């Protein structure tokens, strides 16, 4: 099923239920070029591949259930940023192998070929045309290599802030609307391209330091010196940007200012202490440690960020069951769902629904209170169950 228009917008859907051969996915929609070879899908696999967008940027989803699939993806015209929300994917490049599981985004540069194999996966991707990405980079004044445009992965410091995924979520209704065309769509596409260029370091630029690395250094500096409340000039100097450059990259990539980012990080640190404090410290001493000296303003800012009073957070922490640690009721509900359904094909969305929060909020809560992502917790529960089963049976598969 497909629709198209003169501006290049298209909406495509491939599925085995419609009789689409799996190999056709790789050759039917990208300028008629054959991008995939040695493709395979095992019997009984159900798959659905959807594509929405224009010649510059497309949003894509692959759902594959009940089997394995794989093949070789050759050099192509677009760079691919994607996330797994379920399953496991192996990517074999000429010089490295990556095993991907649900979590941080991954970028595959347009000029790099790779072999892949996956099982029971759900994939959400953003495909950006190389020519379009280069044009945006030139507008930003980036020093681009004359040869292939190659990207490194996001640093964890940036990845855990999820700048691109949040932007995709915010823009998705417009990006999926076939009435948004022409200049409007180009403007949306450009916003996505800017965040990719700002957060994935570009290789082969000589001594020029990518903005992505400078953003990483700015975030690290803020996090390391948060209690001292560094000024914008301090942060800019630490990461090698001008004050204007620092303000610009925070605005277009994180949707905030350096000062607001610092304040939010300090609030996050207060919340983390409130949730984990083992002693009798009240809210005020903890808030003061992070530079909040006005109780009224602090309480207002805390409520705006977390939707509850700081005192309520502390009460919830102290009321937590000993066996589950000082965790909030939402995390305890999520953990209970994970334990009860560990052998099922759990997703972050499903766990979040069981806990009564949005997926992004669930990820944040688990990082703050458990020190790991929800899916990492799922894997730990499954591993513990496997060890227990193995010990009881005395055998293995």
C-alpha positions as CSV (number, residue, x, y, z in Angstrom):
1,X,0.0,0.0,0.0
2,X,1.4,3.4,-0.9
3,X,0.6,7.0,-1.5
4,X,2.8,9.6,-3.1
5,X,2.7,13.2,-4.1
6,X,4.7,15.6,-6.3
7,X,6.8,16.8,-3.4
8,X,8.1,13.3,-2.8
9,X,6.0,12.5,0.2
10,X,5.2,8.8,0.4
11,X,3.5,6.3,2.7
12,X,4.5,2.7,2.2
13,X,3.7,-0.5,3.9
14,X,5.2,-3.9,3.3
15,X,4.0,-7.1,5.0
16,X,4.1,-10.8,4.4
17,X,0.3,-10.8,4.9
18,X,0.0,-8.9,1.6
19,X,2.3,-11.3,-0.1
20,X,5.4,-9.0,-0.1
21,X,8.6,-10.9,-0.4
22,X,11.0,-9.9,2.3
23,X,13.8,-9.1,-0.2
24,X,11.5,-6.6,-1.9
25,X,11.7,-4.3,1.1
26,X,15.3,-3.5,0.3
27,X,14.8,-2.8,-3.4
28,X,11.3,-1.4,-4.0
29,X,11.4,2.1,-2.4
30,X,14.8,3.7,-2.4
31,X,15.1,5.1,-5.9
32,X,14.6,1.6,-7.3
33,X,18.1,0.6,-6.1
34,X,18.9,-2.9,-4.7
35,X,20.3,-2.2,-1.3
36,X,20.0,-5.6,0.3
37,X,21.6,-8.9,-0.8
38,X,21.6,-12.4,0.8
39,X,18.4,-11.4,2.6
40,X,16.5,-14.1,4.4
41,X,13.6,-14.5,6.7
42,X,12.7,-17.8,8.4
43,X,9.4,-19.6,8.0
44,X,6.7,-18.4,10.3
45,X,8.1,-14.9,10.7
46,X,5.6,-12.1,10.6
47,X,6.9,-8.7,9.5
48,X,5.7,-5.3,8.7
49,X,7.8,-2.4,7.4
50,X,6.3,1.1,7.2
51,X,7.8,4.2,5.6
52,X,6.5,7.8,5.9
53,X,8.3,10.9,4.7
54,X,9.8,12.5,1.6
55,X,13.0,12.4,-0.3
56,X,15.0,14.1,2.5
57,X,13.7,12.4,5.7
58,X,11.6,9.3,6.4
59,X,10.3,7.7,9.6
60,X,10.4,3.9,9.4
61,X,9.2,1.0,11.6
62,X,10.0,-2.6,11.2
63,X,8.1,-5.2,13.3
64,X,9.4,-8.7,13.0
65,X,7.8,-11.5,15.1
66,X,8.2,-15.2,15.5
67,X,11.4,-15.8,13.6
68,X,14.8,-14.5,12.4
69,X,15.7,-12.3,9.5
70,X,19.0,-10.9,8.1
71,X,21.0,-10.0,5.0
72,X,23.6,-7.5,3.8
73,X,22.9,-3.8,3.5
74,X,25.2,-2.1,1.0
75,X,26.2,1.6,0.7
76,X,23.2,3.7,0.2
77,X,22.0,7.4,-0.1
78,X,20.9,7.8,3.4
79,X,22.1,7.7,7.0
80,X,20.1,5.7,9.4
81,X,19.5,6.5,13.1
82,X,17.4,3.9,14.8
83,X,16.3,2.5,18.1
84,X,15.3,-1.0,19.1
85,X,12.3,-1.2,21.3
86,X,12.3,-5.0,21.4
87,X,14.6,-7.8,20.5
88,X,18.3,-8.1,19.5
89,X,20.2,-7.1,16.4
90,X,23.7,-8.0,15.3
91,X,25.5,-5.7,12.9
92,X,28.8,-6.9,11.3
93,X,30.9,-4.1,9.7
94,X,34.2,-4.5,7.9
95,X,36.1,-3.5,11.0
96,X,33.8,-4.2,13.9
97,X,30.7,-6.0,15.2
98,X,28.0,-4.4,17.3
99,X,25.3,-6.2,19.2
100,X,22.3,-3.9,19.8
101,X,19.5,-4.2,22.3
102,X,16.7,-1.8,23.3
103,X,18.2,1.5,24.6
104,X,20.3,4.2,23.0
105,X,20.1,5.2,19.4
106,X,22.6,3.9,16.8
107,X,23.7,5.5,13.6
108,X,24.7,3.6,10.4
109,X,26.5,6.0,8.0
110,X,25.4,5.9,4.4
111,X,28.7,4.7,2.9
112,X,29.2,1.8,5.3
113,X,28.0,-1.7,4.3
114,X,27.1,-4.3,6.9
115,X,25.6,-7.7,7.5
116,X,22.8,-8.0,10.0
117,X,20.9,-10.7,11.8
118,X,18.0,-10.2,14.2
119,X,15.3,-12.1,16.0
120,X,11.9,-10.9,17.1
121,X,12.6,-7.2,16.9
122,X,10.8,-3.9,16.8
123,X,12.8,-1.1,15.1
124,X,12.1,2.6,14.9
125,X,14.3,4.5,12.5
126,X,15.0,7.9,11.0
127,X,16.5,7.9,7.5
128,X,18.2,11.1,6.4
129,X,19.4,11.7,2.8
130,X,23.2,12.3,2.6
131,X,22.8,15.2,0.3
132,X,20.2,16.9,2.6
133,X,22.3,16.3,5.7
134,X,25.4,17.8,4.0
135,X,23.4,20.9,3.0
136,X,22.2,21.5,6.5
137,X,25.7,21.0,7.8
138,X,27.0,23.6,5.4
139,X,24.3,26.0,6.5
140,X,25.5,25.6,10.1
141,X,29.0,26.3,9.1
142,X,30.3,22.8,9.9
143,X,33.6,21.6,8.4
144,X,32.5,18.6,6.5
145,X,34.9,16.0,5.1
146,X,35.3,15.9,1.3
147,X,35.0,12.2,1.3
148,X,32.2,10.0,2.8
149,X,30.3,11.5,5.7
150,X,31.0,9.1,8.6
151,X,29.5,9.4,12.1
152,X,30.6,8.1,15.5
153,X,28.0,7.1,18.0
154,X,26.5,9.4,20.6
155,X,28.4,9.7,23.8
156,X,26.4,8.2,26.7
157,X,26.4,11.7,28.3
158,X,24.3,12.9,25.4
159,X,22.5,9.7,24.6
160,X,20.8,9.5,28.1
161,X,19.3,12.9,27.5
162,X,17.5,11.5,24.4
163,X,17.5,14.7,22.4
164,X,16.7,13.1,19.0
165,X,14.0,10.7,20.3
166,X,12.2,13.5,22.1
167,X,12.3,15.7,19.0
168,X,10.9,12.8,16.9
169,X,8.1,12.3,19.4
170,X,7.3,16.0,19.4
171,X,7.3,16.3,15.6
172,X,5.7,12.9,14.8
173,X,2.1,14.2,14.3
174,X,3.3,16.7,11.7
175,X,5.8,14.4,10.1
176,X,3.1,11.7,9.6
177,X,0.6,14.2,8.1
178,X,0.6,14.2,4.3
179,X,-0.8,17.7,4.3
180,X,2.5,19.0,5.7
181,X,4.4,19.5,2.5
182,X,6.8,21.9,0.9
183,X,8.6,24.5,3.1
184,X,6.8,23.3,6.2
185,X,8.1,19.8,5.8
186,X,11.5,20.9,4.9
187,X,11.6,23.0,8.1
188,X,10.7,20.0,10.2
189,X,13.3,17.8,8.4
190,X,15.9,20.4,9.0
191,X,15.3,20.4,12.8
192,X,15.8,16.7,12.8
193,X,19.0,17.0,10.7
194,X,20.4,19.7,13.0
195,X,20.0,17.5,16.1
196,X,21.7,14.6,14.3
197,X,24.6,16.7,13.3
198,X,24.9,18.3,16.8
199,X,24.8,15.0,18.7
200,X,26.5,12.4,16.5
201,X,30.2,13.3,16.1
202,X,31.4,13.6,12.5
203,X,34.7,11.8,11.7
204,X,37.6,12.8,9.5
205,X,37.5,16.6,10.2
206,X,41.2,17.1,10.9
207,X,41.8,19.1,14.1
208,X,38.3,20.5,14.0
209,X,36.3,19.3,17.1
210,X,32.7,18.3,16.3
211,X,29.9,20.3,18.0
212,X,28.7,16.9,19.4
213,X,31.8,16.6,21.4
214,X,31.6,20.1,22.7
215,X,28.0,19.5,23.7
216,X,29.2,16.4,25.5
217,X,31.9,18.4,27.3
218,X,29.4,21.1,28.3
219,X,27.0,18.5,29.8
220,X,29.8,16.8,31.7
221,X,31.0,20.1,33.1
222,X,27.6,21.1,34.3
223,X,27.0,17.7,35.9
224,X,30.4,17.7,37.6
225,X,30.1,21.3,38.9
226,X,26.4,21.5,39.5
227,X,26.7,22.2,43.2
228,X,28.9,25.3,42.4
229,X,26.3,26.6,39.9
230,X,28.7,27.5,37.1
231,X,28.0,30.5,34.9
232,X,27.4,30.4,31.2
233,X,30.9,31.8,30.6
234,X,32.4,29.1,32.8
235,X,30.6,26.3,30.8
236,X,31.4,27.8,27.5
237,X,35.0,28.1,28.3
238,X,35.2,24.5,29.6
239,X,33.8,23.1,26.3
240,X,35.4,25.4,23.8
241,X,32.4,27.2,22.5
242,X,31.5,30.9,22.6
243,X,28.7,31.9,24.9
244,X,26.4,32.4,21.9
245,X,27.5,29.1,20.4
246,X,26.7,27.4,23.7
247,X,23.3,29.0,23.9
248,X,22.5,28.0,20.3
249,X,23.4,24.4,20.6
250,X,21.5,23.9,23.8
251,X,18.4,25.6,22.3
252,X,18.3,23.7,19.0
253,X,19.4,20.3,20.4
254,X,18.0,20.1,24.0
255,X,15.3,22.8,23.7
256,X,16.5,24.7,26.7
257,X,19.1,27.2,27.9
258,X,22.4,26.2,29.7
259,X,21.0,27.9,32.9
260,X,17.7,26.0,32.7
261,X,19.6,22.8,32.0
262,X,21.8,23.4,35.1
263,X,18.7,24.1,37.3
264,X,16.9,21.0,36.1
265,X,20.0,18.9,36.7
266,X,20.2,20.2,40.2
267,X,16.5,19.4,40.8
268,X,17.2,15.9,39.5
269,X,20.0,15.5,42.0
270,X,17.8,16.6,44.8
271,X,15.2,14.1,43.8
272,X,17.7,11.4,43.6
273,X,18.9,12.1,47.2
274,X,15.3,12.4,48.4
275,X,14.6,8.9,47.0
276,X,17.7,7.3,48.3
277,X,18.5,9.2,51.5
278,X,19.2,6.6,54.3
279,X,19.1,9.0,57.2
280,X,16.8,11.6,58.7
281,X,17.8,14.5,56.4
282,X,14.8,16.6,55.6
283,X,14.1,18.4,52.3
284,X,15.7,21.7,53.2
285,X,19.3,20.4,53.9
286,X,19.3,18.3,50.7
287,X,18.0,21.2,48.6
288,X,20.7,23.6,50.1
289,X,23.4,21.1,49.1
290,X,22.4,21.7,45.5
291,X,22.2,25.5,45.8
292,X,18.5,26.0,46.4
293,X,18.4,28.5,49.2
294,X,14.8,29.8,48.8
295,X,12.4,27.0,50.0
296,X,9.4,28.5,48.3
297,X,11.0,28.9,44.9
298,X,12.6,25.5,45.2
299,X,9.3,23.8,46.0
300,X,7.6,25.5,43.0
301,X,10.4,24.5,40.6
302,X,10.3,20.9,42.0
303,X,6.5,20.6,41.5
304,X,6.8,21.9,37.9
305,X,9.4,19.3,37.1
306,X,8.1,16.3,38.9
307,X,4.4,16.9,39.5
308,X,4.6,16.5,43.3
309,X,6.0,18.3,46.3
310,X,9.5,17.4,47.5
311,X,8.1,16.4,50.9
312,X,5.8,13.9,49.1
313,X,8.8,12.4,47.4
314,X,10.6,12.0,50.7
315,X,7.5,10.4,52.3
316,X,7.2,7.9,49.4
317,X,10.8,7.0,49.7
318,X,10.6,6.3,53.4
319,X,7.4,4.3,53.0
320,X,9.0,2.0,50.4
321,X,9.1,-1.7,51.3
322,X,12.5,-2.7,52.6
323,X,12.8,-5.5,50.1
324,X,12.4,-3.2,47.2
325,X,14.7,-0.5,48.5
326,X,13.8,3.2,48.5
327,X,11.8,3.2,45.4
328,X,8.7,5.0,44.4
329,X,5.4,3.2,44.1
330,X,5.5,3.6,40.4
331,X,8.8,1.7,40.1
332,X,7.5,-0.9,42.6
333,X,4.5,-1.4,40.4
334,X,6.7,-1.7,37.3
335,X,9.0,-4.1,39.0
336,X,6.1,-6.3,40.1
337,X,4.8,-6.4,36.5
338,X,8.3,-7.3,35.2
339,X,8.7,-10.1,37.7
340,X,5.2,-11.5,37.0
341,X,5.7,-11.4,33.2
342,X,9.4,-11.9,32.8
343,X,9.0,-14.7,30.3
344,X,6.8,-12.6,28.1
345,X,7.9,-10.3,25.3
346,X,7.9,-7.2,27.5
347,X,8.3,-3.7,26.1
348,X,9.0,-0.4,27.7
349,X,5.6,0.8,26.6
350,X,3.8,-2.1,28.2
351,X,5.8,-1.7,31.5
352,X,5.0,2.0,31.6
353,X,1.3,1.3,31.1
354,X,1.3,-1.1,34.0
355,X,3.1,1.5,36.2
356,X,0.7,4.3,35.1
357,X,3.4,6.6,33.6
358,X,4.7,7.5,30.2
359,X,7.6,5.5,28.7
360,X,10.0,8.4,28.9
361,X,9.1,9.0,32.6
362,X,9.5,5.3,33.3
363,X,13.0,5.4,31.8
364,X,13.9,8.4,34.0
365,X,12.5,6.8,37.2
366,X,14.5,3.6,36.7
367,X,17.7,5.5,36.0
368,X,17.2,7.6,39.2
369,X,16.0,4.9,41.5
370,X,17.5,1.7,40.2
371,X,20.6,2.8,38.4
372,X,19.6,1.0,35.2
373,X,17.0,1.1,32.4
374,X,13.7,-0.9,32.6
375,X,14.9,-3.3,29.9
376,X,18.2,-3.9,31.8
377,X,16.1,-4.7,34.8
378,X,14.1,-7.2,32.7
379,X,17.3,-8.9,31.5
380,X,18.5,-9.1,35.1
381,X,15.3,-10.7,36.2
382,X,15.4,-13.2,33.3
383,X,19.0,-14.0,34.0
384,X,18.3,-14.6,37.7
385,X,15.4,-16.9,36.7
386,X,17.6,-18.8,34.2
387,X,20.3,-19.3,36.9
388,X,17.6,-20.6,39.3
389,X,16.1,-22.9,36.7
390,X,19.6,-24.3,35.7
391,X,20.5,-24.9,39.3
392,X,17.3,-26.8,39.9
393,X,17.4,-29.0,36.8
394,X,21.1,-29.6,36.7
395,X,21.1,-29.3,32.9
396,X,21.2,-26.9,30.1
397,X,20.0,-26.4,26.5
